[in-house]
Amino acid sequence: MRARGGFVYLMALLVILVVASIAMLLASGGGLRLRADAAGAAREQCREAALGTLRAVVNDLGAAMAAGRAPSLVTVEADGEEVGACTVLLLGRDPLGARAINGLIAEAGRIDVNRASVAVLAALPGLDAGIAAAIVDWRDADDEVSPGGAERGDGAYTGAAVPYAPRNAPIEGLEELRLVRGVTDTLWFGEDANRNGRLDPGEDADGDGRADPGLVDLLTVESREPANAPDGTARTPIQRANELRARLTALLGSERATALASEIQSAQPFANRLDLLAALDLEEGEAARLWPCLIGPEGRVGLLDAASCRDEALIALVGADIAARIVAARPTNAAAAADPAWLAGALGRDLARSAGLLLTVGSWRFRADLLAVRHDGAGWARLDAVIDCSAGQTRVLGIRPAEAGGWPLPWATPQRLRREAPADSAAFLASGQP
């Protein structure tokens, strides 16, 4: 009888142990689900904060254009917008590749890959004549192989796990370049692996102390300026003297227009807009007022913004000597950089005749790299958006998640935010300090 009682007791203990274990597992699973749900809610909160900031950026660009100015931020703080329980930063790109800056990324600060020649592409860091020719073969309409290039019969394409061929048409998305023979991940990304515009520990592969750019930093599918002036009328061709004088009168008054018309008559013909500005004795601010109202033989597609481009792109396009003059004269103040007077003065008329066919000042299409972080570090989100202002209104052309690029602020990780809970999370995130 005692043996039976002991057996029953042991069985009861076993049942209790099993039930307790099951309860613990269920509680643990429930806790994991709760934590997962909380993390997901935090990420969604950050994503909504980033989208809200993007809407504010679009409104700012539209407001600047409505006021007759080039598109720019008016109210949005690129260094950190507080949106609910989140901080949102706009991760910019330094033309020198030396430090972290915040702001919009000018698409005109990159070379148009659909218009660049083999020589220009081959002058970019990491590219050689063969890769440059393969890029041109990818976008041209024929199957004739350029010297050193690659068309549809090339083994890099036919020997792929899923064989493919060049587009033989203009490149629609810059990521297509990663399909071109010879374009490696290293060439595509450069040294800025986490895409934050600065050199972080572990990224300086060649030890030169600066972030060497990848093709994603140097090329674009298209940069485009508007067809119309800020007042909505068509831009005035610089070759048409009567129309040009009428535009000068509308912008600067009849007396000033008469004085400038005399200078124009003695200095024409003009090779491009920069040539015209370099030839005239303009007063402060006049170049900035004239610039968006005029158009020259250079057109309005594919021009490189001399203020925001990487030095490597500038050298590839206009050569080292002209690039050095431009870089030395480049203003550090954003408002001054948007005034073409500095570029016309740096080039002078002789250089403006040729370089002015390739260069512009300012951008009308932007990329917004938005990082949103919960103040307590519970979640974060990163979005990449392209905004176009060249059609007379501000439009978002595309938005995609960019978390795959990794956490871009190594000095301010979410774990550190959770641990230290800084009083001013925006300043902490934007500090760039370890």
C-alpha positions in Angstrom: 0.0 0.0 0.0 2.9 2.3 0.9 4.6 1.5 -2.4 1.5 2.4 -4.3 1.2 5.7 -2.4 4.8 6.5 -3.2 4.2 5.8 -6.8 1.1 8.0 -6.9 3.1 10.8 -5.2 5.9 10.6 -7.8 3.4 10.6 -10.6 1.7 13.7 -9.2 5.1 15.4 -8.9 5.9 14.5 -12.5 2.6 15.8 -13.7 3.1 19.1 -11.8 6.6 19.4 -13.2 5.4 18.9 -16.8 2.5 21.3 -16.4 4.9 23.9 -14.9 7.3 23.5 -17.7 4.5 23.9 -20.3 3.3 27.0 -18.5 6.9 28.4 -18.5 7.3 27.7 -22.2 3.9 29.4 -22.9 4.8 32.4 -20.8 8.2 32.6 -22.5 6.6 32.4 -26.0 4.1 35.0 -25.0 6.9 37.3 -23.8 8.8 36.8 -27.0 5.7 37.6 -29.0 5.0 40.7 -26.9 8.6 41.9 -27.4 8.4 41.2 -31.1 5.1 43.0 -31.3 6.6 46.0 -29.4 9.7 46.0 -31.6 7.4 45.9 -34.7 5.3 48.7 -33.4 8.4 50.8 -32.7 9.7 50.2 -36.2 6.3 51.2 -37.7 6.3 54.3 -35.5 9.7 55.3 -36.9 8.6 54.6 -40.4 5.6 56.8 -40.0 7.8 59.6 -38.6 10.1 59.3 -41.6 7.2 59.5 -44.0 5.8 62.5 -42.1 9.2 64.3 -42.4 9.3 63.4 -46.1 5.9 65.1 -46.5 7.3 68.2 -44.8 10.4 68.2 -47.1 8.1 68.1 -50.1 6.1 71.0 -48.7 9.3 73.0 -48.1 10.6 72.5 -51.6 7.3 73.5 -53.1 7.1 76.6 -50.8 10.6 77.7 -51.9 9.7 77.4 -55.6 6.4 79.2 -55.0 8.4 82.1 -53.6 10.5 82.2 -56.7 13.6 80.5 -55.2 15.4 77.4 -56.1 14.0 74.4 -54.2 15.5 74.1 -50.7 14.5 73.3 -47.1 12.6 76.0 -45.3 11.3 74.6 -42.1 12.7 71.1 -41.8 15.7 70.7 -39.6 18.0 68.3 -41.4 20.0 67.7 -38.2 17.1 66.3 -36.4 13.3 66.7 -36.6 11.3 65.6 -33.5 8.3 63.7 -34.6 6.4 62.3 -31.6 8.7 59.9 -29.8 11.1 59.8 -32.8 14.0 61.8 -34.1 14.4 62.0 -37.9 17.6 62.9 -39.6 18.4 63.6 -43.3 21.7 62.0 -44.1 23.6 64.1 -46.6 26.8 63.6 -48.5 30.0 65.7 -48.2 31.5 66.6 -51.6 34.9 66.0 -50.0 33.9 62.7 -48.5 35.5 63.7 -45.2 32.7 64.3 -42.7 29.1 63.6 -41.9 26.7 66.3 -43.0 22.9 66.4 -42.9 20.6 67.6 -45.7 19.1 66.5 -49.1 21.4 64.8 -51.6 21.4 66.7 -54.9 21.0 64.4 -57.9 22.6 67.0 -60.1 25.7 66.4 -58.0 26.3 63.2 -60.0 27.3 62.6 -63.6 24.4 61.4 -65.9 25.4 57.8 -66.8 23.3 57.9 -70.0 25.2 60.9 -71.4 28.7 60.3 -70.1 31.3 59.2 -72.7 33.7 56.3 -72.3 36.5 58.8 -71.5 34.5 60.5 -68.7 33.5 57.2 -67.2 37.0 55.8 -67.4 38.3 58.8 -65.5 36.1 57.9 -62.4 37.9 56.1 -59.5 38.1 52.4 -59.9 36.9 52.3 -63.5 39.1 51.4 -66.5 38.5 51.8 -70.2 37.0 48.2 -70.4 34.4 48.7 -67.7 33.6 52.2 -69.1 33.1 50.7 -72.6 30.9 47.9 -71.1 28.7 50.5 -69.5 28.3 52.4 -72.8 27.6 49.0 -74.6 24.9 48.3 -72.0 23.0 51.5 -72.8 23.6 51.9 -76.6 21.1 50.6 -79.1 23.4 48.2 -81.1 25.2 44.9 -80.5 28.5 46.2 -81.8 31.2 45.7 -79.2 33.1 48.9 -78.2 36.9 48.5 -77.9 37.3 46.6 -74.6 33.5 46.6 -74.1 30.9 43.8 -73.7 27.7 43.1 -75.7 25.2 40.2 -75.5 27.7 37.5 -76.5 30.1 38.3 -73.7 30.8 35.4 -71.3 30.0 37.4 -68.2 26.4 37.5 -69.5 25.9 34.2 -71.3 27.8 32.3 -68.6 25.6 33.6 -65.7 23.4 31.2 -63.8 20.5 32.9 -65.6 21.9 34.2 -68.8 21.0 37.8 -69.7 22.0 40.6 -72.1 22.6 44.3 -72.0 19.5 46.6 -72.2 20.6 48.3 -75.4 18.6 51.3 -74.3 19.1 54.1 -71.8 19.6 52.9 -68.3 16.3 53.3 -66.3 17.6 52.6 -62.8 21.2 53.1 -61.6 21.2 49.6 -59.9 21.3 48.2 -63.5 25.0 49.0 -63.4 25.6 46.1 -61.0 24.7 43.8 -63.9 27.4 45.3 -66.2 30.5 43.2 -66.6 33.3 44.3 -64.3 31.1 46.3 -61.9 31.8 44.7 -58.5 30.3 45.5 -55.1 33.5 47.3 -54.1 33.2 49.5 -57.2 29.5 50.1 -56.7 29.6 51.0 -52.9 33.1 52.5 -52.5 34.4 52.7 -49.0 31.2 54.1 -47.4 29.7 50.7 -46.6 26.9 52.0 -44.4 26.0 54.8 -46.7 26.2 57.7 -44.2 28.5 60.0 -46.2 31.5 59.8 -43.9 34.5 57.5 -43.2 33.8 55.3 -40.2 36.2 52.9 -38.4 37.0 49.9 -40.6 35.9 51.5 -43.9 39.3 53.1 -44.9 40.5 50.2 -47.0 43.4 52.2 -48.7 44.3 54.2 -45.6 44.1 57.6 -47.2 41.8 59.1 -44.5 38.9 59.8 -46.8 35.8 57.9 -48.0 36.5 56.9 -51.6 33.2 57.1 -53.5 31.5 54.2 -55.3 29.6 54.5 -58.5 26.4 55.1 -56.5 27.9 58.4 -55.3 29.2 59.5 -58.7 26.5 58.6 -61.2 22.8 59.2 -61.7 20.2 58.2 -64.2 19.2 61.8 -64.9 19.4 65.2 -63.5 17.0 67.7 -65.1 16.3 71.4 -64.8 12.8 72.9 -65.4 11.6 74.0 -68.8 10.1 77.1 -67.3 11.3 80.1 -65.2 10.0 80.5 -61.6 7.1 82.7 -62.9 5.9 79.8 -65.1 6.9 81.3 -68.4 9.3 79.5 -70.8 13.0 80.1 -70.2 14.5 82.8 -72.5 17.2 81.5 -75.0 20.4 83.5 -74.5 20.8 83.8 -78.3 17.6 85.9 -78.8 18.6 89.4 -78.0 15.2 91.0 -78.0 13.7 88.4 -75.8 16.7 88.5 -73.5 16.4 92.3 -73.1 12.7 91.9 -72.3 13.5 89.3 -69.6 16.2 91.6 -68.2 13.7 94.5 -68.0 11.1 92.3 -66.2 13.7 91.1 -63.7 15.9 94.1 -63.1 14.1 97.2 -64.4 14.4 99.1 -67.7 17.4 101.3 -66.6 19.5 98.3 -65.6 18.4 96.3 -68.6 19.5 99.0 -70.9 23.0 99.0 -69.3 23.3 95.3 -69.6 22.0 95.2 -73.1 24.9 97.3 -74.2 27.3 94.9 -72.6 25.6 91.9 -74.2 25.7 93.5 -77.6 29.5 93.9 -77.4 30.2 90.5 -75.9 27.9 88.2 -77.9 27.7 85.5 -79.1 27.5 83.4 -75.9 28.4 79.7 -75.8 26.2 79.0 -72.7 24.7 80.6 -69.7 27.9 80.7 -67.7 29.6 82.4 -70.6 27.0 85.1 -70.5 27.3 85.6 -66.8 31.1 85.7 -67.0 30.9 88.4 -69.7 28.6 90.8 -67.8 29.4 93.1 -64.9 26.6 92.0 -62.7 25.7 93.4 -59.3 25.1 91.2 -56.2 22.2 88.8 -56.6 21.6 89.5 -60.3 23.2 86.3 -61.5 21.0 84.3 -59.2 17.8 86.0 -60.5 18.8 85.5 -64.1 20.0 81.9 -63.9 16.7 80.0 -63.7 15.1 82.2 -66.3 17.7 81.6 -69.1 18.6 78.6 -71.3 21.5 78.0 -73.6 22.7 75.4 -76.1 23.7 73.2 -73.1 20.1 72.4 -72.6 18.7 71.4 -69.2 19.4 67.6 -68.9 22.4 66.0 -67.5 24.3 69.1 -66.2 26.6 68.6 -63.2 26.1 70.8 -60.1 29.5 72.2 -59.4 28.6 73.0 -55.8 27.5 69.6 -54.6 29.4 67.1 -56.7 32.3 65.0 -55.5 35.7 66.2 -56.6 36.2 62.9 -58.5 33.1 63.5 -60.6 34.2 67.1 -61.4 37.7 66.0 -62.4 36.3 63.3 -64.7 34.0 65.7 -66.4 36.2 68.9 -66.8 39.7 67.8 -66.0 41.9 68.3 -63.0 43.0 71.9 -63.6 39.5 73.4 -64.1 38.2 71.2 -61.2 40.9 72.6 -58.9 39.8 76.2 -59.7 36.2 75.4 -59.0 36.9 73.5 -55.8 39.0 76.4 -54.5 36.2 78.9 -55.2 33.4 76.7 -54.0 31.4 78.5 -51.2 30.8 76.8 -47.9 27.6 78.7 -47.4 24.6 77.1 -49.0 23.0 80.4 -50.1 26.2 81.6 -51.7 26.7 78.2 -53.4 23.3 78.5 -55.0 24.3 81.8 -56.7 26.0 81.0 -60.1 28.2 84.2 -59.8 30.8 82.3 -57.9 31.2 79.7 -60.6 31.2 82.2 -63.5 33.9 84.2 -61.6 36.0 81.1 -60.9 36.0 80.0 -64.6 36.2 83.4 -66.3 34.9 83.7 -69.8 37.6 81.6 -71.5 36.9 78.4 -69.4 33.2 79.1 -69.2 32.8 78.7 -73.0 33.7 75.0 -72.7 33.0 74.0 -69.1 29.7 75.8 -69.1 28.3 73.3 -71.5 28.6 70.6 -68.8 28.0 72.5 -65.5 25.2 74.0 -63.6 24.5 75.4 -60.1 21.8 73.9 -58.0 19.6 70.8 -58.4 16.0 70.2 -59.1 15.9 66.6 -58.2 16.9 65.3 -54.8 17.4 62.1 -52.9 16.3 62.0 -49.3 18.0 59.5 -47.0 15.8 59.5 -44.0 16.8 57.9 -40.7 14.1 57.7 -38.0 15.0 56.5 -34.5 12.8 56.1 -31.3 14.2 58.3 -28.5 14.5 55.2 -26.3 16.3 53.2 -29.0 13.4 50.7 -29.2 13.3 50.8 -33.0 14.5 52.6 -36.1 13.7 52.8 -39.8 15.5 54.1 -42.9 13.9 55.3 -46.1 15.3 56.3 -49.5 13.1 58.7 -51.5 13.6 60.5 -54.8 12.0 63.9 -55.1 11.6 65.8 -58.4 11.0 69.5 -58.7 11.7 70.0 -62.4 8.1 69.8 -63.7 6.8 72.8 -61.9 5.5 70.9 -58.9 7.2 68.8 -56.3 6.7 65.0 -56.7 8.0 62.0 -54.9 9.1 59.6 -57.7 9.8 56.7 -55.5 10.3 55.5 -51.9 12.0 52.3 -50.8 13.1 50.9 -47.4 16.9 51.2 -46.9 17.5 49.3 -43.6 19.5 46.7 -45.6 22.3 49.3 -45.9 22.8 48.8 -42.1 22.8 51.2 -39.2 24.5 54.4 -40.4 25.5 56.0 -37.1 28.2 53.8 -35.4 28.7 56.4 -32.7 25.1 56.3 -31.6 23.7 52.8 -31.8 20.1 52.0 -30.6 21.7 49.9 -27.8 23.6 53.0 -26.6 20.4 55.0 -26.8 18.6 52.5 -24.6 21.5 52.3 -22.2 22.3 56.0 -21.8 18.9 57.7 -22.6 20.5 61.1 -23.6 18.4 64.1 -22.9 18.8 65.5 -26.4 18.6 62.5 -28.7 18.7 64.7 -31.9 22.1 66.3 -30.8 23.4 62.9 -29.8 22.5 61.3 -33.2 23.9 64.2 -35.2 27.1 64.7 -33.2 29.2 62.2 -35.1 31.1 61.7 -31.9 32.0 58.2 -30.5 
